[in-house]
Amino acid sequence: MSLTISRAMVNQILEQARAEYPDEACGVILGSLGADTPMRLKPMINAAHSPTFYEFDPKDLLALYREVDDNDEEIVVIYHSHTETEAYPSRTDIAYAGEPGAHYVLVSTREEIAPATEFRSYRIIDGTVTEEPVTILD
């Protein structure tokens, strides 16, 4: 598997991650059912307001699932930032990965690599993490 994503969406994710630093930023990208094509970016609020952990607010998550259902969409990408570590899923990220069909995108905003930012994608299925290639379209 691989992820193909627009440069505009990548830039939106990176801007959100920098704006919400030092807290982790998070959100989803939605697409048409069965298409596996990221179409609509939806930033979410990190209800944990934490530099080391993110979680979607349960009310926001319920509203998201209703919106996805109403629009015949699916969650194609779940993204969040790591503020001081590499863009690799933590044990907590792996434990909470509940969408086996989703691409899990991580970006890192740690100072050692600023202003560059790591942008990586993974599949997380039954606790197994597999990095996948990312193609960014201009």
C-alpha positions, 0 to 999 in steps of 0.5 A: 500500500501507499499514500498519495496526497496533495501538497496542499493537504501536506502543507495544511497538516504541517501548518496546523502542527506548527500552530498547535505546538507545543501540543500535538495536533490531530485530524482526519482526511475524508474521502469517498467510500471505497476510493482510498483517495484523500479529498477533504481535510478536517482538523480536529481539536486535541482534547488532551491538550498535551505535548505527548498525547492526542485524543479526539473529544468523544462528542467531536468523534461522534459528530465526525462519524455522523458526518462521514455516514451522511456524506457516504465518506470514509476516514482515509487518513488519521494524522497527528504530530509528535512534538519532540520525537520522530514521526513513528507511532508510539505504543499508545498510538498503536494501542489506539489505532482502531481504523484498519483501513486508514493511513496513519500519518505522523509529522514531527515538529521537533526542533532538531529538524526545524524548519524541515518536518518529517511526514510519514505514513503507516498502516497499523493493523492488529498492533503491527506497524508497516511504513508505506511510501508517500507520494506528494502531488503538486 
